[in-house]
Amino acid sequence: MGGVILVPPPKQWECPHCFAGAVTPWNVQNRFHNCPALAGITAPMIPAGSGARVRTVEREDYVGTEDVQYDGNNRPIMSVITERPDGSNDTIVFAPTAHMRGEA
């Protein structure tokens, strides 16, 4: 008698802001895309039907000469937050990058 190999179904992903969707193998834990509804910022997709919410947070501190992440509307973005109905959340932080100049 032969063994039976059980393979879980693929994961369905969706964006709560635009019409983007994706299908990945069952073991993929996240999926990102450049969301046109969020002005082109890289945002996570959520599992289809999960009811999670994705939002961007604009940088509120001073932007000097460091490199920060801007969206398509030229607003500095500090983070992207995914909030799930069960109260859990994930945050992607776009940390600024400082410049250094050295001369010999």
MDTraj code that builds the backbone (N, CA, C; nanometers):
import mdtraj as md
import numpy as np

residues = "MET GLY GLY VAL ILE LEU VAL PRO PRO PRO LYS GLN TRP GLU CYS PRO HIS CYS PHE ALA GLY ALA VAL THR PRO TRP ASN VAL GLN ASN ARG PHE HIS ASN CYS PRO ALA LEU ALA GLY ILE THR ALA PRO MET ILE PRO ALA GLY SER GLY ALA ARG VAL ARG THR VAL GLU ARG GLU ASP TYR VAL GLY THR GLU ASP VAL GLN TYR ASP GLY ASN ASN ARG PRO ILE MET SER VAL ILE THR GLU ARG PRO ASP GLY SER ASN ASP THR ILE VAL PHE ALA PRO THR ALA HIS MET ARG GLY GLU ALA".split()
xyz = np.array([
    [0.0844, -0.1180, 0.0000],
    [0.0000, 0.0000, 0.0000],
    [0.0888, 0.1242, 0.0000],
    [0.0584, 0.2209, -0.0835],
    [0.1377, 0.3417, -0.0966],
    [0.0921, 0.4491, 0.0006],
    [0.1822, 0.5409, 0.0270],
    [0.1490, 0.6519, 0.1147],
    [0.0791, 0.7639, 0.0385],
    [0.0078, 0.8462, 0.1117],
    [-0.0621, 0.9603, 0.0542],
    [0.0102, 1.0874, 0.0993],
    [0.0452, 1.1714, 0.0049],
    [0.1109, 1.2975, 0.0360],
    [0.0050, 1.4072, 0.0347],
    [-0.0113, 1.4715, 0.1484],
    [-0.1086, 1.5804, 0.1594],
    [-0.0363, 1.7132, 0.1404],
    [-0.0812, 1.7897, 0.0453],
    [-0.0226, 1.9196, 0.0178],
    [-0.1283, 2.0262, 0.0467],
    [-0.0993, 2.1186, 0.1384],
    [-0.1967, 2.2242, 0.1675],
    [-0.2243, 2.3091, 0.0431],
    [-0.3403, 2.3705, 0.0367],
    [-0.3727, 2.4547, -0.0791],
    [-0.2865, 2.5806, -0.0815],
    [-0.2715, 2.6431, -0.1980],
    [-0.1924, 2.7668, -0.2057],
    [-0.2618, 2.8806, -0.1312],
    [-0.1823, 2.9821, -0.0937],
    [-0.2369, 3.0989, -0.0238],
    [-0.2867, 3.2013, -0.1250],
    [-0.4001, 3.2599, -0.0952],
    [-0.4577, 3.3686, -0.1746],
    [-0.4285, 3.5001, -0.1019],
    [-0.3754, 3.5972, -0.1749],
    [-0.3429, 3.7279, -0.1174],
    [-0.4231, 3.8361, -0.1880],
    [-0.4530, 3.9459, -0.1162],
    [-0.5228, 4.0594, -0.1748],
    [-0.4746, 4.1886, -0.1098],
    [-0.4972, 4.2973, -0.1791],
    [-0.4664, 4.4294, -0.1245],
    [-0.5997, 4.4948, -0.0876],
    [-0.6134, 4.5480, 0.0345],
    [-0.7386, 4.6114, 0.0720],
    [-0.7619, 4.7476, 0.0060],
    [-0.6604, 4.8001, -0.0643],
    [-0.6721, 4.9323, -0.1254],
    [-0.6870, 4.9298, -0.2773],
    [-0.6228, 4.8345, -0.3422],
    [-0.6298, 4.8283, -0.4885],
    [-0.6773, 4.6890, -0.5291],
    [-0.6784, 4.6600, -0.6548],
    [-0.7294, 4.5327, -0.7034],
    [-0.6196, 4.4281, -0.7206],
    [-0.5033, 4.4499, -0.6603],
    [-0.3936, 4.3542, -0.6731],
    [-0.4251, 4.2267, -0.5952],
    [-0.3827, 4.1169, -0.6511],
    [-0.3990, 3.9878, -0.5859],
    [-0.2854, 3.8967, -0.6275],
    [-0.2640, 3.7920, -0.5506],
    [-0.1570, 3.6979, -0.5820],
    [-0.1913, 3.5622, -0.5216],
    [-0.1304, 3.4596, -0.5790],
    [-0.1414, 3.3241, -0.5274],
    [0.0010, 3.2724, -0.5094],
    [0.0310, 3.2233, -0.3883],
    [0.1648, 3.1727, -0.3593],
    [0.1530, 3.0339, -0.2977],
    [0.2626, 2.9605, -0.2912],
    [0.2586, 2.8314, -0.2224],
    [0.2188, 2.8491, -0.0754],
    [0.1707, 2.7461, -0.0142],
    [0.1189, 2.7518, 0.1221],
    [0.2218, 2.7958, 0.2250],
    [0.3507, 2.7747, 0.2003],
    [0.4525, 2.8065, 0.3000],
    [0.5090, 2.9484, 0.2888],
    [0.4597, 3.0305, 0.1982],
    [0.5036, 3.1701, 0.1871],
    [0.4312, 3.2508, 0.2947],
    [0.5071, 3.3260, 0.3754],
    [0.4500, 3.3953, 0.4904],
    [0.4107, 3.5403, 0.4643],
    [0.4597, 3.6018, 0.3568],
    [0.4214, 3.7395, 0.3280],
    [0.4353, 3.7673, 0.1791],
    [0.3693, 3.8724, 0.1358],
    [0.3710, 3.9123, -0.0050],
    [0.3593, 4.0641, -0.0083],
    [0.4468, 4.1286, -0.0843],
    [0.4466, 4.2746, -0.0940],
    [0.4243, 4.3178, -0.2386],
    [0.3770, 4.4412, -0.2569],
    [0.3611, 4.4982, -0.3902],
    [0.3696, 4.6499, -0.3804],
    [0.3954, 4.7156, -0.4913],
    [0.3948, 4.8622, -0.4976],
    [0.2514, 4.9036, -0.5234],
    [0.1845, 4.9517, -0.4199],
    [0.0409, 4.9788, -0.4257],
    [0.0121, 5.1144, -0.4909],
    [-0.0601, 5.1170, -0.6034],
    [-0.0934, 5.2450, -0.6652],
    [-0.1898, 5.3283, -0.5804],
    [-0.2724, 5.2632, -0.4998],
    [-0.3667, 5.3364, -0.4149],
    [-0.2970, 5.4042, -0.2970],
    [-0.1791, 5.3548, -0.2593],
    [-0.0995, 5.4172, -0.1536],
    [0.0160, 5.4967, -0.2134],
    [-0.0025, 5.5488, -0.3314],
    [0.0943, 5.6343, -0.4013],
    [0.2254, 5.5625, -0.4297],
    [0.2195, 5.4324, -0.4612],
    [0.3365, 5.3588, -0.5041],
    [0.4263, 5.3069, -0.3939],
    [0.3877, 5.3232, -0.2688],
    [0.4715, 5.2755, -0.1588],
    [0.4654, 5.1225, -0.1536],
    [0.5729, 5.0582, -0.1116],
    [0.5749, 4.9133, -0.0990],
    [0.4928, 4.8742, 0.0232],
    [0.3848, 4.8011, -0.0002],
    [0.2924, 4.7648, 0.1071],
    [0.2654, 4.6147, 0.1048],
    [0.2341, 4.5573, 0.2212],
    [0.2057, 4.4144, 0.2250],
    [0.0654, 4.3840, 0.1738],
    [0.0525, 4.2672, 0.1140],
    [-0.0798, 4.2153, 0.0833],
    [-0.1252, 4.1369, 0.2057],
    [-0.2550, 4.1174, 0.2187],
    [-0.3088, 4.0437, 0.3321],
    [-0.3731, 3.9149, 0.2818],
    [-0.3820, 3.8127, 0.3677],
    [-0.4510, 3.6911, 0.3241],
    [-0.5953, 3.7240, 0.2857],
    [-0.6409, 3.6693, 0.1743],
    [-0.7755, 3.6994, 0.1235],
    [-0.8808, 3.6664, 0.2285],
    [-0.9722, 3.7605, 0.2491],
    [-1.0817, 3.7407, 0.3422],
    [-1.0477, 3.7616, 0.4883],
    [-0.9279, 3.8072, 0.5193],
    [-0.8877, 3.8204, 0.6599],
    [-0.9438, 3.9465, 0.7256],
    [-0.9804, 4.0464, 0.6466],
    [-1.0356, 4.1693, 0.7024],
    [-0.9323, 4.2617, 0.7644],
    [-0.8058, 4.2405, 0.7367],
    [-0.7005, 4.3263, 0.7918],
    [-0.7010, 4.4620, 0.7228],
    [-0.6404, 4.5578, 0.7883],
    [-0.6333, 4.6944, 0.7364],
    [-0.4874, 4.7335, 0.7222],
    [-0.4529, 4.8005, 0.6123],
    [-0.3160, 4.8462, 0.5881],
    [-0.3202, 4.9984, 0.5732],
    [-0.2308, 5.0659, 0.6469],
    [-0.2268, 5.2126, 0.6371],
    [-0.0828, 5.2612, 0.6442],
    [-0.0587, 5.3762, 0.5839],
    [0.0733, 5.4382, 0.5891],
    [0.0724, 5.5482, 0.6944],
    [0.1877, 5.5722, 0.7525],
    [0.2040, 5.6781, 0.8515],
    [0.3063, 5.7766, 0.7962],
    [0.2639, 5.9018, 0.7820],
    [0.3537, 6.0045, 0.7299],
    [0.4535, 6.0459, 0.8375],
    [0.5774, 6.0707, 0.7954],
    [0.6826, 6.1114, 0.8890],
    [0.6477, 6.2491, 0.9442],
    [0.6497, 6.2604, 1.0773],
    [0.6127, 6.3863, 1.1423],
    [0.7322, 6.4635, 1.1957],
    [0.8498, 6.4027, 1.1915],
    [0.9671, 6.4724, 1.2402],
    [1.0349, 6.5490, 1.1265],
    [1.1365, 6.6230, 1.1605],
    [1.2091, 6.7053, 1.0635],
    [1.2865, 6.6167, 0.9663],
    [1.2770, 6.6472, 0.8391],
    [1.3540, 6.5764, 0.7369],
    [1.4649, 6.6697, 0.6915],
    [1.5871, 6.6324, 0.7232],
    [1.7028, 6.7136, 0.6869],
    [1.7705, 6.6589, 0.5633],
    [1.8985, 6.6264, 0.5752],
    [1.9744, 6.5785, 0.4600],
    [1.9781, 6.4265, 0.4511],
    [1.9178, 6.3560, 0.5487],
    [1.9177, 6.2104, 0.5434],
    [1.8219, 6.1604, 0.4349],
    [1.8434, 6.0360, 0.3939],
    [1.7563, 5.9748, 0.2931],
    [1.6345, 5.9152, 0.3618],
    [1.5167, 5.9557, 0.3205],
    [1.3929, 5.8987, 0.3724],
    [1.3104, 5.8444, 0.2561],
    [1.2122, 5.7619, 0.2873],
    [1.1241, 5.7024, 0.1865],
    [1.0108, 5.8003, 0.1546],
    [0.9942, 5.8319, 0.0264],
    [0.8857, 5.9190, -0.0172],
    [0.7853, 5.8378, -0.0978],
    [0.6579, 5.8757, -0.0882],
    [0.5586, 5.8108, -0.1735],
    [0.5467, 5.8885, -0.3045],
    [0.4555, 5.8490, -0.3905],
    [0.4387, 5.9121, -0.5207],
    [0.3887, 6.0553, -0.5142],
    [0.3347, 6.0965, -0.3981],
    [0.2879, 6.2339, -0.3792],
    [0.3935, 6.3197, -0.3104],
    [0.5169, 6.2705, -0.3035],
    [0.6310, 6.3395, -0.2446],
    [0.6142, 6.3663, -0.0942],
    [0.5393, 6.2787, -0.0256],
    [0.5257, 6.2871, 0.1199],
    [0.6224, 6.1877, 0.1831],
    [0.6949, 6.2274, 0.2878],
    [0.7855, 6.1336, 0.3541],
    [0.7053, 6.0318, 0.4361],
    [0.7282, 5.9037, 0.4114],
    [0.6541, 5.7984, 0.4796],
    [0.7440, 5.7359, 0.5859],
    [0.6925, 5.7247, 0.7082],
    [0.7680, 5.6685, 0.8190],
    [0.7453, 5.5184, 0.8312],
    [0.6213, 5.4716, 0.8109],
    [0.5941, 5.3296, 0.8299],
    [0.4661, 5.2886, 0.7586],
    [0.4502, 5.1574, 0.7444],
    [0.3270, 5.0970, 0.6931],
    [0.2808, 4.9998, 0.8008],
    [0.1569, 5.0143, 0.8468],
    [0.1047, 4.9329, 0.9559],
    [-0.0078, 4.8438, 0.9049],
    [-0.0011, 4.7159, 0.9393],
    [-0.1070, 4.6200, 0.9096],
    [-0.1767, 4.5870, 1.0405],
    [-0.3082, 4.6143, 1.0476],
    [-0.3866, 4.5866, 1.1681],
    [-0.4880, 4.4782, 1.1367],
    [-0.4901, 4.3738, 1.2188],
    [-0.5831, 4.2623, 1.1981],
    [-0.7023, 4.2739, 1.2915],
    [-0.8150, 4.2124, 1.2567],
    [-0.9346, 4.2201, 1.3419],
    [-0.9142, 4.1629, 1.4822],
    [-0.8196, 4.0704, 1.5002],
    [-0.7973, 4.0115, 1.6331],
    [-0.7119, 4.1006, 1.7238],
    [-0.6710, 4.2188, 1.6754],
    [-0.5937, 4.3130, 1.7550],
    [-0.4437, 4.3054, 1.7322],
    [-0.3951, 4.2040, 1.6627],
    [-0.2521, 4.1954, 1.6349],
    [-0.2159, 4.2876, 1.5194],
    [-0.0882, 4.3231, 1.5095],
    [-0.0457, 4.4117, 1.4012],
    [0.0992, 4.3855, 1.3640],
    [0.1366, 4.4335, 1.2471],
    [0.2740, 4.4309, 1.1976],
    [0.3079, 4.5720, 1.1517],
    [0.4334, 4.6106, 1.1676],
    [0.4773, 4.7429, 1.1252],
    [0.6044, 4.7303, 1.0432],
    [0.6068, 4.7976, 0.9301],
    [0.7264, 4.8092, 0.8482],
    [0.7755, 4.9522, 0.8657],
    [0.8968, 4.9688, 0.9156],
    [0.9511, 5.1020, 0.9424],
    [1.0552, 5.1355, 0.8369],
    [1.0415, 5.2528, 0.7781],
    [1.1388, 5.3027, 0.6810],
    [1.2319, 5.3985, 0.7565],
    [1.3396, 5.3442, 0.8109],
    [1.4333, 5.4250, 0.8900],
    [1.5145, 5.5161, 0.7994],
    [1.5372, 5.6405, 0.8421],
    [1.6198, 5.7306, 0.7610],
    [1.7659, 5.6859, 0.7605],
    [1.8331, 5.7193, 0.6545],
    [1.9737, 5.6850, 0.6391],
    [2.0565, 5.8135, 0.6401],
    [2.1536, 5.8185, 0.7303],
    [2.2386, 5.9363, 0.7412],
    [2.3503, 5.9317, 0.6375],
    [2.4074, 6.0458, 0.6093],
    [2.5202, 6.0558, 0.5166],
    [2.6466, 6.0885, 0.5947],
    [2.7573, 6.0386, 0.5460],
    [2.8862, 6.0706, 0.6073],
    [2.9839, 6.1046, 0.4948],
    [3.0620, 6.2033, 0.5181],
    [3.1600, 6.2432, 0.4195],
    [3.2976, 6.2400, 0.4838],
    [3.3870, 6.1733, 0.4223],
    [3.5216, 6.1663, 0.4767],
    [3.6246, 6.2047, 0.3727],
    [3.7272, 6.2710, 0.4158],
    [3.8363, 6.3096, 0.3272],
    [3.9684, 6.2707, 0.3905],
    [4.0602, 6.2301, 0.3078],
    [4.1917, 6.1911, 0.3594],
    [4.2920, 6.3021, 0.3424],
])
top = md.Topology()
chain = top.add_chain()
for i, resn in enumerate(residues, 1):
    res = top.add_residue(resn, chain, resSeq=i)
    for name in ("N", "CA", "C"):
        top.add_atom(name, md.element.get_by_symbol(name[0]), res)
traj = md.Trajectory(xyz[None], top)
